[in-house]
């Protein structure tokens, strides 16, 4: 699942997937802005069949946080 999330984020942010790790911070390291984050959340919801509550979005700071949320809510 980590690689799926990395590939999706890399495509969204136009980055090389090999530069993204579980510890990569979405905003600070990957330079995602609020629009990028919202598109990413919608893609995650579609791809993994989950719903991400608005108050949880800002708690996801790293790629690993995103994966942990998906695992907990699938």
N, C-alpha and C positions, 0 to 999 in steps of 0.2 A: 504494500500500500504506500509506503514512503516514496518509492520511485514514481508511482502514479501521481502523487501529490506534487512532487518535485517537477515532473514533466509538465503538469498543468500550470504550475506557477511560472515555470520558465517560459512556456508559450505565452501566457498572459503578459508577462513583464518583458518579453523579448530578451531573455537571458540564456546563457549556456547552462544546461542542466547540471553539467559537471562542476559548476561553481556554487551549487546550492547544496547545503547539508541540513540535517535535522536541527542543527543549532543556529542556522541562518535566521536572523531577525527580519521579519517581513518589511518593516518600515525603515529601520536603521541600516540594515545591510543590503536589502534588496531594492530599496527605494520605492516601495509600493506606496501609492497614495490612497485616499479614501475611495476613489472610484475603482482603482484596481482591486481593492479589498472587497468591495461589493460584488464585482463581477466574479472574483474568485469564489466568494461564498455561494453565489447562485450556481456556478459550475459544480462546486462540491455537492450542493444539495441535489442537483440533477444526477451527477455521476454516482453518488453513493446512497441516494434515496433517503437523505436525512433532512431535518429542518434545523437551521441554526438560529437560535434566539438572538435578538438584537443585542441584549446585554452580554452575551457570550463573545460577540465578535471582537471587542476590544481586549478581551482576556487572552486571545490567541496572538502571542507575540512572536513565536518562532514556528518554523515548519513542523517541528516536533509537536508543538502545542496543537496544531491543526490536525495532525495524525492522531494524537491522543483523543481529541474531541470526536473525530470520526469513529474511532474504535469504540468509544464509550456510548455512542448514539446509534450505531447500526443495528 
